[in-house]
């Protein structure tokens, strides 16, 4: 199934799995994380706390993914992944690629047929938008064909950047 780019709020997506741009604590935050916990209700945080008390005492490392209930969201699962904080001194892009891959893998393991991603690391974690888009598109275009995959962009400006990258031929150099 072809990847779809959507402008809007990820919590409003009617999909099996919603990906959360979480932090390692799994205990909530702002941005996508705040919106998912606010709309999904306390069951999500309760399951995150249980994960911290059991399998993940030190939290979820960057680049990895873990699933919980989606509470009262229309999705069945939230797949929490932790993006890297952007650094000018260190190339952390492999971790950002890994977030998309690990989340897709988790979706397949769960039996999800549709999944919505936010633009991971491109908010509080400071990743430059066009580079974050390039990484997201590279991974999501290569997603397993049976999955309905959506990249949900928050606001017209970010959506337009993604749309332009999407329209650009794959072998073309990004414009300055
Ligand atoms: N739906 C879709 N996209 C959204 C939404 C939404 N409701 N809200 C924000 N975005 P961010 P990060 C966009 O900061 O950079 C949290 O505090 C936003 O415009 O949510 O990975 C966590 O707890 C941006 O393009 O995630 C972590 O501490 C993109 O989603 C930290 O922020 C990602 O922004 C993670 O930072």
Boltz pocket constraint, residues with backbone or C-beta under 6 A from the ligand:
constraints:
  - pocket:
      binder: B
      contacts: [[A, 8], [A, 9], [A, 10], [A, 11], [A, 21], [A, 22], [A, 23], [A, 28], [A, 29], [A, 30], [A, 31], [A, 32], [A, 33], [A, 34], [A, 35], [A, 83], [A, 118], [A, 119], [A, 120], [A, 121], [A, 122], [A, 123], [A, 124], [A, 125], [A, 126], [A, 127], [A, 152], [A, 153], [A, 154], [A, 158]]
      max_distance: 6.0
